[in-house]
Amino acid sequence: MPEPPEMPEIRVDHVGIAVHSVADAEPLLELLGAEKMVHEEDPTGAFRWAYYLLGDASRVELVEPVGDEESFLTDFLAANGPGMHHVTLEVADMDAASAALESERIRVVDRTDYDEWSEAFVSPRNPTGVLFQLMEYREPFAEGRPDPERLYIGGKRLSADE
C-alpha cells in the first residue's frame, strides 16, 4: 500500500461560534478579556465575522447572519441555536492538506479560493463529528487590516514557501 501524502504544517487558528448577533455576544468575550481584531462581511455577503484575540495565541470568531436570507448559518442557528460551529485549522498548503486527508478517505468539501485565502471544510461526518475549516492564508490577507502581525498565531502565517 502506498504511503499517504505528507500533511503540511498545520495549527489551530480559531474556534468559530455561531451567534444571532455579534453585538449581543461580544460583551461576554470582552468580560473574558478578548480583544476584537476585525469585524467584517464575508465575500458572499451571507454573514459577518468578528475575530477576537485572547492572550497571545488563542482566537475566537463570532459569526452572525446578514439579513433574513436563508444560509448555512441561519439553518445552523435554527437547528441548534447559538454555539460552537467549527474549528479552523491553518494549513501551510491547502492542496497537500486536502490530498493527505482524502488519501485516508476523509471528505474535504466546499473549497473556495479567494485572493486573500483558500478555505475548505472537513465534513463533520468524520469520527470526531466536528466541522473543521481548513484555511490557507495568502499574503494579501493582512493588507488593510489593523495590526496585521497580530492576525496570525505567533505573528506569522504558515506558508509552504518558507
N, C-alpha and C positions, 0 to 999 in steps of 0.2 A: 504494500500500500504506500503511495507517495506521501511524503511529508506535507503537512498543510503549509500554506504560505505563512511567513513570519508576521506576527502582529507588530505594527509600528508602535512607537512610543504613544502612550495613552494615559490620561489622568481625569479625575472627576473635576469638571468645571463648575457646575452648579446643579442645584435641585430646583425644578420648576413647580410652582404651586398655582393651580387654577383658582381664580377668585372672580366674584361678580364685579368687584370694584377695588382697584389698587388703592384709591383714597381711603376706603373703609378698612383695608387690611394693613396698610402702611404703618399706622400708629403702633401696632404690636411689634413690628420689626424694629421700629425706632426705639421702643422701650427695651428691646433685646440688644440694642447697641448697633443696629445695622445702619450703614451709610448708603444712601441712594447714589448710584453712579450714573444711570441713564434711565429715561422713560420715553419710549418711542414706539411708533406704529410699525408693524411688520410690513414687508414689501407688498403683501397681498391685500392689506387693509382689513383683514378679518379680526385682528387682535392687536392689543398693545402689550408691551412687556416692560417691566421695570426691573432693573438689575441692582442688587444690593451687595455691598461688601460687609462681611462680618469678620473682624480681626484682619489678619494679613493673608489668609488663604481660603477662607470659606465664603461662598457666594450663594445667594438665594435669588430666584427670579419669581416675580408675581406676574401672572398672565391673565389679562382681562379681555372679554369680547368687546368688539367695537360695534355699536348699533344693535339692531334687532335681527339681523340676518343670521340664519342657521349656519353653524360651522362645527368643526370638530370640538371646539371649546364650549359652545353653547350646548351641544349634545352631551359632553362630559359633565358639565355643571348640572344639567337637568337630570342625568342618571345618578350622579354621585355627590353633588353639592361641592362646595369648595374643598380643596385638599391637594395632596401630592399628585402631580400629573406625570412628571418624567424626571429622569436623572440624565443630565447632559455630560457626555464624556468627550473631552477634547482629544482629537487624534492628530498625529503628525501627518498622516497620509490617508485620506478617505478611501482611495482606490485599494490600497493594501489592507486597510482595516476591513473593508467590505468583503474583499476576496478571502481573507483569513476566516471571517465568520461564516460566509457562505460555503466554504470548503468543509465546514463542520455541520452543515445543514441548519444553520441559524439564519432565519429570514431577515434580510435587510430590505426595507421598503421606503417608498416616498423620498427618493433622493432628489434634492434640488440644489442647483449650483447658482449662486449669486456672485457678483464681483467681489463682495467682501467676505464671503464664507460659503462653504458647502455644508449641507446637512443631510442626514439620512436617519432612519429610525430602525431599531431592532424591535420587531414585533413583540408585543407583550405575551404572545403565545410562545414563550420560551420558559425554561424551567424556573426562572425567578418570578415570572408574572409581571415584571416591571417593564414599562416603556422606556427604552434607552434612546436618547437622541445622540447621534454621533455628529460632532461639529469639527470642521477643519477651518480655522480662521485664516484669512488671507491678509496681506499687508494693508489693503485699504480699509479694513475693519476699524482701525483706530483713528483714521482721519476724521477730523471734525468732532470727535467725541472728547469730553473733558478727561483729563488725567489718563492719557492712553496707556501709559506704562502700568497703571493700576487696574486696567481692564482684564489683564491676564494673571493667572496664578504665577507667583514668583516674578511678575513684571515682564514676562516674555512669553509670546505664543510658541506653541510647539510647531516645528517645521521639519518636513522631510529633507529640506535643502540644507539644514545646518548640521 
